[in-house]
């Protein structure tokens, strides 16, 4: 190692110091990020209804899945096939906007879709269809 003379360090000396600093700085946070979070589990008293109590509640509870509807247009007729993966009954409706100003838009009555069931909804315009969509309640 050179003594400090006030002269600039050659570029390869600065690069080596920079590489060592980067290696030390990049590996330490990565090692901390891969460690599992600590979980505290407390034993419930004998005869208690609670068998397991985590220290904190889950961060996110997923929403129940909504019925999935697939629409298709065949000329002036629109078709929607809706399948419900949720264990609760849902209601779906088909909405059709017609292209011509004198052709009224169409909304079907909400149809009940039970658990693991599929419902087919249809509607039509006199002439062309501008837009088709479904709603879920």
HUJOWO-V299495 format. One record per pair of residues at least 24 apart in sequence whose C-alpha atoms are under 8 Angstrom apart, sorted by the first residue. I is the first residue (numbers start at 0). GAP is how many residues later the second one is. Records with the same first field share a line. If there is no record, write none. Layout:
# HUJOWO-V299495
I: GAP / GAP
This chain:
# HUJOWO-V299495
65: 24 / 70
66: 25 / 69
68: 65
70: 61 / 62
72: 56
74: 53 / 54
75: 48 / 49 / 50 / 51 / 52 / 53
76: 45 / 46 / 47 / 48 / 52
77: 44 / 45 / 46 / 54
78: 41 / 42 / 43 / 44
79: 40 / 41 / 42 / 54
80: 37 / 38 / 39 / 40
81: 31 / 36 / 37 / 38
82: 30 / 33 / 34 / 35 / 36
83: 29 / 30 / 31 / 32 / 33 / 34
84: 30 / 31 / 32
85: 29 / 30
86: 27 / 28 / 29
87: 26 / 27
88: 24 / 25 / 26
89: 24 / 46 / 47
90: 45 / 46
91: 42 / 43 / 44 / 45
92: 28 / 41 / 42 / 43
93: 27 / 28 / 29 / 38 / 39 / 40 / 41
94: 37 / 38 / 39 / 40
95: 27 / 28 / 29 / 33 / 34 / 35 / 36 / 37
96: 32 / 33 / 34 / 35
97: 27 / 29 / 30 / 31 / 32 / 33
98: 28 / 29 / 30 / 31
99: 27 / 28
102: 24
